[in-house]
């Protein structure tokens, strides 16, 4: 938990009770969640907690590298805990389509490419979906 709280501070974000509760929620669930999932759980702890506020907090946590956005087949925005060590190094994520576990992928084949088929590469996003080892056994 402390490493994530330090990331918030380093990113210039306040350590609010809601942000801390969101981080604890992701640490406890070991899966990805939608903003609606987070909101449903936070409403029980906080008297005044709106969905727009949850989205803002989730996006703040993405900006400082605590969470990552995950695109699922339901086309809703999901968020998962980024377990990568803090830093500005390039990485991607793999998500289990059965249990929702999110893991880091350190290697990227196009990280250093400046052009692809005549396009100047500005940025890229890659997400890999699969079935984790625990789900494959079952």
C-alpha positions in Angstrom: 0.0 0.0 0.0 2.8 2.4 0.9 4.3 2.3 -2.6 1.0 3.3 -4.1 0.6 6.2 -1.6 4.1 7.3 -2.5 3.2 7.3 -6.2 0.2 9.6 -5.4 2.5 12.0 -3.5 5.1 12.0 -6.3 2.4 12.6 -8.9 1.3 15.7 -7.0 -2.0 14.2 -5.9 -3.6 14.5 -2.5 -3.9 11.4 -0.3 -7.7 11.6 0.1 -9.7 8.9 2.0 -11.5 8.0 -1.3 -8.3 7.5 -3.2 -6.9 5.4 -0.4 -10.1 3.3 -0.3 -9.9 2.7 -4.1 -6.4 1.5 -3.8 -7.3 -0.8 -1.0 -10.2 -2.1 -3.0 -8.0 -3.0 -5.9 -5.4 -4.6 -3.7 -8.0 -6.8 -2.1 -9.8 -7.9 -5.2 -6.8 -8.9 -7.5 -9.0 -8.2 -10.6 -10.2 -5.4 -12.8 -13.3 -3.4 -12.0 -15.5 -0.9 -13.7 -16.1 2.6 -12.3 -19.6 1.4 -11.5 -18.2 -1.6 -9.5 -15.9 0.8 -7.5 -18.8 3.3 -7.0 -21.1 0.5 -5.7 -18.5 -0.5 -3.1 -17.5 3.0 -2.1 -21.1 4.2 -1.6 -21.2 1.9 1.5 -18.3 3.7 3.1 -18.8 7.3 2.1 -22.1 9.2 2.6 -21.6 11.4 -0.4 -20.0 9.6 -3.3 -21.0 10.3 -6.9 -20.0 8.3 -10.0 -18.3 11.3 -11.7 -16.1 11.7 -8.6 -15.2 8.0 -8.9 -14.2 8.4 -12.5 -12.1 11.4 -11.7 -10.3 9.5 -8.9 -9.7 6.5 -11.1 -8.3 8.6 -13.9 -6.0 10.3 -11.3 -4.8 6.9 -10.3 -4.1 6.0 -14.0 -2.1 9.2 -14.4 0.3 8.4 -11.6 0.7 4.8 -12.7 -1.3 3.0 -9.9 -4.1 1.8 -12.2 -4.3 1.0 -15.9 -7.3 1.2 -18.2 -8.4 -2.2 -19.6 -10.7 -2.7 -22.6 -12.9 -5.7 -22.2 -15.3 -7.3 -24.6 -18.3 -5.5 -23.0 -16.8 -2.2 -24.4 -16.9 -0.7 -20.9 -13.9 0.9 -19.4 -12.3 -1.3 -16.7 -9.4 -0.5 -14.4 -6.8 -2.8 -13.0 -4.0 -2.4 -10.5 -0.6 -1.9 -12.2 1.9 -3.9 -10.3 4.9 -2.6 -12.2 7.6 -0.8 -10.3 7.3 2.9 -10.4 9.1 4.7 -13.2 8.6 5.9 -16.7 9.6 2.6 -18.4 7.4 1.3 -21.1 5.3 -1.8 -20.5 1.9 -3.3 -21.4 -0.6 -5.6 -19.7 -2.1 -9.0 -20.1 -5.6 -9.8 -18.7 -7.1 -13.1 -17.9 -10.5 -13.4 -19.7 -11.8 -15.8 -17.0 -10.8 -14.3 -13.6 -9.8 -10.8 -14.6 -6.3 -11.0 -13.2 -3.9 -8.3 -14.7 -0.2 -8.8 -15.1 2.6 -6.8 -16.6 4.4 -7.4 -20.0 7.8 -5.9 -20.0 8.8 -6.6 -23.6 7.4 -4.5 -26.5 8.3 -5.2 -30.1 7.4 -1.7 -31.3 8.6 0.5 -28.4 11.6 1.9 -30.4 9.9 2.1 -33.8 9.8 5.7 -35.2 7.7 4.8 -38.3 5.4 2.0 -39.3 4.3 1.7 -43.0 5.0 5.4 -43.5 3.2 6.5 -40.4 5.1 8.6 -37.8 4.5 6.7 -34.5 3.3 9.1 -31.8 2.1 6.6 -29.2 0.6 3.2 -29.0 -1.4 1.0 -26.6 -1.4 -2.7 -26.5 -3.4 -5.1 -24.4 -3.1 -8.8 -24.5 -6.0 -11.1 -23.4 -5.5 -14.7 -22.4 -6.2 -17.3 -19.7 -3.9 -17.3 -16.6 -2.1 -20.4 -15.3 -4.6 -20.8 -12.4 -7.6 -20.7 -14.7 -6.0 -23.0 -17.2 -5.7 -25.7 -14.5 -9.4 -25.7 -13.8 
